[in-house]
């Protein structure tokens, strides 16, 4: 039971960024890879929503 190195490849960490007026963005990280690298890092470039259709 619980998280182990052996079952960590079956677990995903999901980070979602939301900001009013911008597209939502999601990044997913595999826990096994995060354990091997000993870090999780990412970059989100905010993309304005296309409001011309409204």
N, C-alpha and C positions, 0 to 999 in steps of 0.2 A: 504494500500500500504506500501511496505517496510518490513523490517525484524522485526518481533515481537517474543516474547517468544513463543506464540502459534503456529506460523508457522516455527519456527526455526528447528523443527525436519525434515523439508522438504529440508533443506539446508546442503550441504556438502562442507567442505574445503578440497582441494586436494593439497598435497605437493609432488613435483616430484624432485628427485635428479638424476643428470646425471654427469658423469665424464668419460672422454676419457679412454678407456681400461677397463671400469667396466660396469656391468649390470645396466640399469636404474631401479630405485625403486620408487614406489608410495605409499604414505600413505594417507588414507582418514579419516577425522574426522567429526562426526556429530556435527553441531553447537549447538543443544540443550544440548548435553553432555558437550561440551566445556563451555557453559554458566553455567551449574550446577557446574562443577568442577573449573571454573574460570581460566582455563589454557588449553593449547594444548602443549603436549610434545611428543617427539618420538626419536627413536634411529635408525640410518641407519648403518648397517654393510656393508661396500663396498665388493662386490663380483666380483673378476676379471672375464672378459669375457673369454670364452674358445676360444682361437685363433688357436687351433690345426686343426680345420676344414677349415681354410683359406688357 
